[in-house]
């Protein structure tokens, strides 16, 4: 239809076309202009991304630049992925890394540790062990965050702006290892892990850029709240916790990150990007705890705001046990896709399957309910295509 109706297209004019008419002259000029453009066309590929090369740092910019995802069609990037697996695939003979408990600038190896088995190798190989904090150690961590001995709350917005951009660049450098850690520890696929790293980098740039807008308002005063507790989930072990900690750090707050225990090594890894960039270890502490110690953490008067992504029951329990502390919570729910008889059924099937089963069905917005008009539901062709799209998904080790 577009070819027959759009005014720029030849077919629109072809039915009654005659030489030396206004239409003829228009098409002639269009052809000549297109021919002259040949000198501006190159034969070099424009998709030149190469993850094998050293990451090029991005300087602080306004407005911020979004970080590009990996182009997996390119052979050099496929080789990069193979290198990630080669680096992260441990054997049973390899000793697991022992991750210490961080208490400010000090680290302690605890007897109580959580073991992380390689999700890509049928849980037969231990990747690492991470130390767990008990209640007394949690109190020490809270005390350090409250006292802020490194003076993070006294930094200027401009200082934090530069540090967050430096952290973003360091996250870019460790993209491959972050993906490898997500694959091994949480069973995340490479493609789904890759976009998380990009999102985390964007968060690091976005929040201080946004703070500058607020700081420029003459009728608003801004001051740090104090200590922010971030509790993050396992299904997005990189992007969501980075978003939480950067939101807190950008405002000059000290932050305690309590990631989901089953995904915590990812958080420990990206925290190094922030420490190396200039965030004091007293201003960003990463811990896992048992249930009793977690209650000490969520009910502490020193915690001035809690950012939670997780279950609805968890959010309600925290709100009941500590109603005085503001809680920003993103929790679970039922997400529906609605398909009417006039909808593009093939396009809908593609998106339904991607939404329902991508990210192991654990995305916050995953389709858990499909509503269709009766005529669509009773369409045997639609049923067969939907079933085929779902059953043809390749399931196995990432």
Secondary structure per residue as TSV (DSSP state, phi and psi in degrees):
chain	resnum	aa	ss	phi	psi
A	1	X	-	360.0	-40.2
A	2	X	H	-63.9	-40.3
A	3	X	H	-63.6	-31.2
A	4	X	H	-89.1	-12.9
A	5	X	H	-122.1	-27.1
A	6	X	-	-66.6	132.8
A	7	X	T	-64.1	-23.5
A	8	X	T	-82.7	-11.9
A	9	X	S	-90.1	144.2
A	10	X	H	-61.9	-41.5
A	11	X	H	-60.5	-29.2
A	12	X	H	-58.7	-36.2
A	13	X	H	-102.2	-7.0
A	14	X	H	-71.9	-23.2
A	15	X	T	-68.8	-33.7
A	16	X	T	-125.3	30.7
A	17	X	-	-73.7	131.7
A	18	X	-	-136.2	145.7
A	19	X	T	-61.2	154.2
A	20	X	T	61.0	32.1
A	21	X	S	-112.2	168.5
A	22	X	H	-61.3	-37.9
A	23	X	H	-66.3	-42.7
A	24	X	H	-58.3	-47.2
A	25	X	H	-62.6	-39.0
A	26	X	H	-61.8	-46.9
A	27	X	H	-69.3	-35.9
A	28	X	H	-62.3	-46.0
A	29	X	H	-64.4	-40.2
A	30	X	H	-59.5	-42.7
A	31	X	H	-65.7	-45.1
A	32	X	H	-65.8	-39.6
A	33	X	H	-62.6	-41.0
A	34	X	H	-65.8	-38.1
A	35	X	H	-66.0	-39.5
A	36	X	H	-66.1	-25.2
A	37	X	G	-70.3	-12.4
A	38	X	G	-58.1	-28.3
A	39	X	G	-73.0	-17.1
A	40	X	G	-94.4	-5.9
A	41	X	-	-90.6	129.7
A	42	X	-	-101.4	164.0
A	43	X	-	-108.3	16.0
A	44	X	S	-94.6	142.0
A	45	X	-	-65.3	143.2
A	46	X	S	-93.2	-16.2
A	47	X	-	-93.1	91.6
A	48	X	-	-114.0	7.5
A	49	X	-	-54.8	135.9
A	50	X	-	-140.1	102.7
A	51	X	T	-70.9	-13.2
A	52	X	T	-73.0	-19.7
A	53	X	S	-81.9	161.2
A	54	X	-	-65.7	137.4
A	55	X	-	-61.8	134.7
A	56	X	-	-94.0	115.3
A	57	X	-	-60.9	146.6
A	58	X	-	-104.8	120.5
A	59	X	-	-71.5	159.7
A	60	X	-	-55.1	126.8
A	61	X	-	-135.8	150.3
A	62	X	S	-132.7	124.9
A	63	X	S	-68.6	161.8
A	64	X	-	-64.6	153.8
A	65	X	-	-100.0	134.2
A	66	X	-	-75.4	144.4
A	67	X	-	-81.6	127.8
A	68	X	-	-72.2	142.9
A	69	X	-	-73.5	170.8
A	70	X	-	-79.0	136.2
A	71	X	-	-89.5	99.8
A	72	X	T	-80.1	-3.8
A	73	X	T	-74.2	-21.9
A	74	X	S	-80.5	132.8
A	75	X	H	-60.6	-34.8
A	76	X	H	-66.7	-31.9
A	77	X	H	-76.5	-28.8
A	78	X	H	-68.1	-37.0
A	79	X	H	-64.7	-39.2
A	80	X	H	-58.4	-41.0
A	81	X	H	-64.6	-42.7
A	82	X	H	-61.3	-35.3
A	83	X	H	-66.3	-36.3
A	84	X	H	-60.8	-48.5
A	85	X	H	-63.7	-40.2
A	86	X	H	-62.5	-35.9
A	87	X	H	-76.3	-33.2
A	88	X	H	-97.9	-12.8
A	89	X	-	-81.9	99.9
A	90	X	-	-84.3	160.0
A	91	X	-	-106.6	163.6
A	92	X	T	-58.2	-20.9
A	93	X	T	-80.0	-17.0
A	94	X	S	-76.8	133.8
A	95	X	-	-73.7	134.1
A	96	X	-	-68.3	147.3
A	97	X	E	-68.3	138.5
A	98	X	E	-102.3	116.3
A	99	X	E	-95.0	123.6
A	100	X	-	-76.5	164.9
A	101	X	E	-85.0	131.1
A	102	X	E	-96.1	122.7
A	103	X	E	-123.4	92.7
A	104	X	T	63.9	-125.9
A	105	X	T	-86.8	-7.9
A	106	X	E	-92.5	151.9
A	107	X	E	-127.5	142.1
A	108	X	E	-134.0	133.1
A	109	X	-	-90.6	117.0
A	110	X	-	-93.2	154.8
A	111	X	S	-68.7	-36.0
A	112	X	S	-86.4	112.7
A	113	X	E	-134.0	147.7
A	114	X	E	-93.5	130.4
A	115	X	E	-91.9	140.5
A	116	X	E	-117.7	111.3
A	117	X	E	-91.5	148.3
A	118	X	-	-69.1	112.6
A	119	X	G	-69.2	-15.9
A	120	X	G	-89.0	-7.5
A	121	X	G	-127.9	41.7
A	122	X	T	54.8	33.7
A	123	X	T	57.7	31.4
A	124	X	-	-98.0	-15.4
A	125	X	S	-121.8	131.7
A	126	X	E	-86.3	121.6
A	127	X	E	-79.9	-48.7
A	128	X	E	-162.3	170.0
A	129	X	E	-129.1	136.4
A	130	X	E	-120.3	130.9
A	131	X	E	-69.1	139.4
A	132	X	-	-103.9	139.9
A	133	X	B	-86.3	138.7
A	134	X	-	-92.4	-178.3
A	135	X	H	-61.6	-41.8
A	136	X	H	-66.2	-40.3
A	137	X	H	-66.5	-35.8
A	138	X	H	-62.0	-40.3
A	139	X	H	-63.3	-39.3
A	140	X	H	-63.1	-42.1
A	141	X	H	-63.7	-43.3
A	142	X	H	-63.1	-41.8
A	143	X	H	-61.8	-42.2
A	144	X	H	-64.1	-45.4
A	145	X	H	-61.9	-38.2
A	146	X	H	-69.8	-41.3
A	147	X	H	-76.8	-24.4
A	148	X	T	49.5	61.0
A	149	X	T	-62.3	-24.4
A	150	X	T	-85.1	-7.4
A	151	X	-	75.1	32.7
A	152	X	G	-62.1	-36.1
A	153	X	G	-66.8	-18.3
A	154	X	G	-90.2	-2.1
A	155	X	S	-71.9	154.8
A	156	X	-	-84.0	160.6
A	157	X	H	-61.2	-36.5
A	158	X	H	-64.7	-39.0
A	159	X	H	-64.0	-45.4
A	160	X	H	-65.7	-34.9
A	161	X	H	-59.2	-47.6
A	162	X	H	-67.7	-40.0
A	163	X	H	-66.2	-40.8
A	164	X	H	-66.2	-36.7
A	165	X	H	-67.6	-36.4
A	166	X	H	-66.0	-39.9
A	167	X	H	-62.4	-40.5
A	168	X	H	-59.7	-42.0
A	169	X	H	-65.7	-37.6
A	170	X	H	-70.0	-33.3
A	171	X	H	-64.0	-39.2
A	172	X	H	-61.7	-37.8
A	173	X	H	-67.0	-33.1
A	174	X	T	-98.6	17.0
A	175	X	H	-50.1	-49.1
A	176	X	H	-61.0	-44.1
A	177	X	H	-70.9	-34.9
A	178	X	H	-63.0	-41.7
A	179	X	H	-65.2	-44.8
A	180	X	H	-58.7	-41.4
A	181	X	H	-66.6	-41.8
A	182	X	H	-63.5	-41.3
A	183	X	H	-61.7	-49.2
A	184	X	H	-69.2	-44.8
A	185	X	H	-85.2	-37.6
A	186	X	H	-116.1	-4.0
A	187	X	-	74.5	18.7
A	188	X	-	-70.6	141.2
A	189	X	-	-77.5	160.4
A	190	X	H	-61.3	-46.1
A	191	X	H	-63.1	-42.2
A	192	X	H	-73.4	-29.9
A	193	X	H	-73.8	-34.3
A	194	X	H	-60.4	-45.5
A	195	X	H	-67.7	-27.8
A	196	X	H	-64.4	-41.0
A	197	X	H	-63.9	-43.7
A	198	X	H	-59.4	-42.6
A	199	X	H	-65.7	-40.4
A	200	X	H	-62.2	-41.5
A	201	X	H	-62.5	-42.4
A	202	X	H	-62.2	-40.9
A	203	X	H	-58.1	-44.8
A	204	X	H	-60.3	-32.8
A	205	X	H	-84.6	-35.4
A	206	X	H	-68.0	-45.2
A	207	X	H	-67.3	-41.4
A	208	X	H	-73.4	-31.8
A	209	X	H	-60.2	-44.0
A	210	X	H	-65.7	-39.0
A	211	X	H	-60.0	-34.1
A	212	X	H	-62.5	-35.8
A	213	X	H	-62.8	-46.2
A	214	X	H	-67.5	-39.5
A	215	X	H	-64.2	-24.5
A	216	X	T	-79.9	-7.6
A	217	X	-	-79.4	130.4
A	218	X	T	-79.0	-19.0
A	219	X	T	-105.1	18.6
A	220	X	-	-129.5	134.2
A	221	X	-	-107.8	137.9
A	222	X	-	-122.0	132.7
A	223	X	-	-146.2	148.2
A	224	X	-	-60.6	146.6
A	225	X	-	-80.0	-32.4
A	226	X	S	136.5	-116.6
A	227	X	E	-106.9	129.2
A	228	X	E	-108.0	132.3
A	229	X	E	-101.8	124.3
A	230	X	E	-111.5	122.0
A	231	X	E	-115.1	114.5
A	232	X	E	-114.8	160.5
A	233	X	-	-92.7	175.6
A	234	X	S	-87.9	-25.1
A	235	X	T	-72.6	-26.6
A	236	X	T	-129.6	80.5
A	237	X	T	-76.0	-7.4
A	238	X	T	-113.6	-59.1
A	239	X	H	-65.1	-49.8
A	240	X	H	-64.0	-48.2
A	241	X	H	-65.7	-35.1
A	242	X	H	-62.2	-42.7
A	243	X	H	-57.9	-42.0
A	244	X	H	-66.4	-46.6
A	245	X	H	-70.9	-35.4
A	246	X	H	-69.3	-36.1
A	247	X	H	-58.0	-42.8
A	248	X	H	-71.5	-47.3
A	249	X	H	-64.9	-37.6
A	250	X	H	-61.3	-30.6
A	251	X	T	-86.6	6.3
A	252	X	T	83.7	15.6
A	253	X	-	-90.2	153.4
A	254	X	E	-83.3	150.3
A	255	X	E	-130.9	136.5
A	256	X	E	-112.7	121.9
A	257	X	E	-103.8	120.9
A	258	X	E	-114.3	90.1
A	259	X	E	-74.7	163.8
A	260	X	-	-55.1	131.1
A	261	X	G	-55.2	-40.5
A	262	X	G	-70.4	-11.7
A	263	X	G	-121.4	8.1
A	264	X	H	-61.3	-33.5
A	265	X	H	-58.3	-28.4
A	266	X	H	-64.7	-43.3
A	267	X	H	-64.9	-40.5
A	268	X	H	-60.6	-37.3
A	269	X	H	-69.2	-50.1
A	270	X	H	-72.5	-22.0
A	271	X	H	-61.2	-31.9
A	272	X	H	-61.2	-32.4
A	273	X	H	-62.3	-39.0
A	274	X	H	-75.1	-40.8
A	275	X	H	-63.6	-45.2
A	276	X	H	-66.3	-26.0
A	277	X	H	-79.4	-14.8
A	278	X	T	126.7	-0.4
A	279	X	-	-77.4	122.2
A	280	X	-	-62.0	146.5
A	281	X	T	-65.8	-24.2
A	282	X	T	-72.4	-20.8
A	283	X	T	-90.8	-20.2
A	284	X	E	-136.4	107.4
A	285	X	E	-116.6	135.0
A	286	X	E	-117.1	124.0
A	287	X	-	-142.7	156.7
A	288	X	-	-121.3	153.2
A	289	X	B	-140.7	169.6
A	290	X	-	-86.5	177.7
A	291	X	H	-63.1	-39.5
A	292	X	H	-66.2	-44.5
A	293	X	H	-67.8	-32.1
A	294	X	H	-64.3	-36.6
A	295	X	H	-65.5	-37.7
A	296	X	H	-58.7	-40.6
A	297	X	H	-68.1	-46.5
A	298	X	H	-77.0	-16.3
A	299	X	H	-107.0	1.5
A	300	X	-	-66.8	131.1
A	301	X	T	-61.2	-25.0
A	302	X	T	-70.0	-21.1
A	303	X	E	-77.0	118.3
A	304	X	E	-97.8	-12.4
A	305	X	E	-162.6	141.4
A	306	X	E	-118.8	129.4
A	307	X	E	-111.0	117.1
A	308	X	E	-124.3	135.0
A	309	X	E	-123.3	117.1
A	310	X	S	174.2	-154.4
A	311	X	-	-73.0	151.5
A	312	X	H	-63.1	-40.2
A	313	X	H	-61.0	-40.6
A	314	X	H	-61.8	-45.8
A	315	X	H	-61.9	-42.7
A	316	X	H	-67.3	-38.1
A	317	X	H	-63.9	-42.8
A	318	X	H	-63.9	-43.8
A	319	X	H	-63.1	-38.1
A	320	X	H	-71.6	-39.4
A	321	X	H	-79.5	-20.4
A	322	X	T	-144.8	68.4
A	323	X	T	-68.0	-16.7
A	324	X	T	-78.5	-21.2
A	325	X	S	-93.2	126.1
A	326	X	E	-58.5	137.9
A	327	X	E	-126.1	121.5
A	328	X	E	-104.7	110.4
A	329	X	E	-127.4	130.9
A	330	X	E	-108.8	116.7
A	331	X	-	-121.9	-178.5
A	332	X	-	-76.5	167.5
A	333	X	-	-175.1	-179.3
A	334	X	-	-101.9	123.9
A	335	X	-	-110.6	130.3
A	336	X	E	-112.1	145.0
A	337	X	E	-111.0	131.5
A	338	X	E	-111.3	124.8
A	339	X	E	-119.1	118.6
A	340	X	-	-95.7	171.4
A	341	X	T	-63.9	-24.9
A	342	X	T	-89.0	-2.1
A	343	X	S	-76.0	159.1
A	344	X	-	-77.6	105.5
A	345	X	H	-70.1	-40.7
A	346	X	H	-63.8	-43.1
A	347	X	H	-64.7	-39.9
A	348	X	H	-63.9	-43.5
A	349	X	H	-58.7	-43.9
A	350	X	H	-58.7	-44.3
A	351	X	H	-76.1	-33.1
A	352	X	H	-63.0	-48.2
A	353	X	H	-66.4	-42.2
A	354	X	H	-61.7	-43.6
A	355	X	H	-70.3	-41.7
A	356	X	H	-72.9	-37.0
A	357	X	H	-115.2	-11.8
A	358	X	G	-65.0	153.1
A	359	X	G	53.4	36.4
A	360	X	G	55.8	27.0
A	361	X	G	73.3	11.5
A	362	X	T	-108.6	18.7
A	363	X	S	-76.8	146.8
A	364	X	T	-55.0	-34.2
A	365	X	T	-104.4	20.3
A	366	X	-	-60.5	140.1
A	367	X	-	-71.0	112.6
A	368	X	-	-110.1	-4.6
A	369	X	E	-146.4	125.9
A	370	X	E	-113.0	119.6
A	371	X	E	-107.6	123.5
A	372	X	E	-129.2	151.1
A	373	X	-	-66.3	152.4
A	374	X	H	-56.6	-40.6
A	375	X	H	-63.6	-31.8
A	376	X	H	-73.0	-44.5
A	377	X	H	-60.4	-38.4
A	378	X	T	-85.5	-0.2
A	379	X	-	-78.7	108.8
A	380	X	H	-59.0	-36.3
A	381	X	H	-63.1	-41.5
A	382	X	H	-64.1	-45.3
A	383	X	H	-60.6	-44.3
A	384	X	H	-64.3	-42.0
A	385	X	H	-66.8	-42.0
A	386	X	H	-64.4	-44.0
A	387	X	H	-63.5	-42.3
A	388	X	H	-64.3	-41.0
A	389	X	H	-63.7	-38.0
A	390	X	H	-74.6	-44.9
A	391	X	H	-75.5	-16.8
A	392	X	T	-87.1	-2.6
A	393	X	S	-63.5	137.0
A	394	X	-	-86.5	120.6
A	395	X	-	-115.0	134.1
A	396	X	S	164.5	-162.7
A	397	X	-	-61.7	139.1
A	398	X	-	-67.4	360.0
